[in-house]
Amino acid sequence: MNERNTNRRAQTRSNRTTQRHQIDGRPAPRRQASHASDYSEGAFTQPTHSSTFRTDPRESEQSARSRRQQGRRQQPPQRGQQRPNQRHVSSHRTTPSSRRASRTPIHERHSYQTLTPRQGTSTYVRHGYSKKRSNLPFFVGGAAALVVVIFLVTTLVGALGGSSQNTQEETLTAADAAPTPTTLTVTFAGDCTLGTDVNFSSDTSFNTKYEAVDDSSYFLANVGDIFKNDDLTVVNMEGTLTTSSTRQDKTFAFKGPADYAQILVKGNVETASLANNHSHDYGEQSYTDTISALENAGIGTFGYDRIDYREVNGVKVALIGTYELAKHLDIQDELKQNIKTAKENGAQLVAVYFHWGTEKETVPDETQIQLGHIAVDEGADLVIGSHPHVIQGYEKYNGRYIVYSLGNFCFGGNPNPSDKDCMIFQQTFTVTGNDVATDDNINVIPCSISSVSNSNNYQPTPATGDEKTRIEAKIKKSSDSIATLSNKVSQSS
């Protein structure tokens, strides 16, 4: 018991001595310890998750000696300086349980860190010396996170880019799908009788003139530029081109050889209506012969139930010929059906060429006006008329023009008619898809059927000067009368 107390007093004196030397800066006297490596100055071990300090039992004696030497080389703090906080317990003793713990396999123990004083400061730097945790899980996790971020960014950018691209494509698709406005100029002229009646004097006949000039381009030479500079020229072919001798029992019957089709070709005419009272002057054979002669020359034909479809500047045009003289208003069923058929076949622009009215009348009758209105109501974009052999005016009905009579044109049916006035009607259409603009882009050209006034030389010519003014006034007078009659017809219908 006395020995035990003696040892305790000795230990207490030793501790006090150590503390005094720590305060005054002198090195404390060395003492023996069973675990000297735990108390080496400048090299203290600190468990990460425990307040109890243990030395690694597997640490070699050489490592411990190295740390003790390192601790001796470090200078103690000067007097008045506070030594860095040392967290070891000077009276630490190794118990059997701690020895058993120290024998725990290293992969199951806590990691240790070494506190080393940083030079010139009272700060200690931690150095790991025991088991290191593997960085692989952190690397894999970081890489995975980076991949996810890249994927999300790429997806977002792709979505935005795709959306932009889709928008551009939709815009382009919408732009490609939207129809583009197209303009085309169509010209209409009146009755063309390319031939003669066998009862006419051969001295002044059309056939005699053709033989005299020996040039098919002579007849339409004065209007050739007008027809050349448009997009489509249409005439009424009032007569036959045939060799048939089966003349119909009628007052006037006209025919000419198939070669006369070249007159229209040289005059820049593209198509002709055959719906008139002279298309069968030499029987059915003369009608089919005329179709063959014209089409073999490259001239289109239409009339009755035959519709001429033409692609003009990308616009599908339908030309319908209607012969009113036999059925009058009863022809309206045929008219409606033809317009309906044209629309069903994709026609964007529909023009109806009537053969109607009363000869030498400068104002149309009510039947003409009624049929003209019906044609527009059914979908016609332009209505043209002939047969009276004189000029009749025009009107604008529901945004569409109806020209009631153009008069004669290149007319071999009379060597010297008293009224040689005629006109060419031009209209420039603006077509967007199936929509035809209701504008007033028209051109009325007053003409004469002859280039001379005392006879018919079968060479239609635009009027100039006083003659032009006179014909324009004539057209206006007729048009004013048409306006009055049209209002009357509209109110009664």
Secondary structure, 3 states (H helix, E strand, C coil): CHHHHHHHHHHHHHHHHHHHHHHHCCCCCCCCCCCHHHHCCCCEEEECCCCCCCCCCCCCHHHHHHHHHHHHHCCCCCCCCCCCCCCCCCCCCCCHHHHHHHCCCHHHCCCEEEEEECCCCCCEEEEECCCCCCCHHHHHHHHHHHHHHHHHHHHHHHHHHHHHHHHHHHHHHHHHHCCCCEEEEEEEEEEEECCECCCCCCCCCHHHHHHHHCCCCCCCCCCHHHHHCCCEEEEEECCEECCCCCCCCCCCCCEECHHHHHHHHHCCCCEEECCCCCCCCCHHHHHHHHHHHHHHCCCEEEECCECEEEEECCEEEEEEEEECCCCHHHHHHHHHHHHHHHHHCCCCEEEEEEECCCCCCCCCCHHHHHHHHHHHHHCCCEEEEECCCCEEEEEEECCEEEEEEECEEEECCCCCCCCCEEEEEEEEEEEECCEECCCCCEEEEEEECCCCCCCCCCCCEECCHHHHHHHHHHHHHHHHHHHHHHHHHHHHC
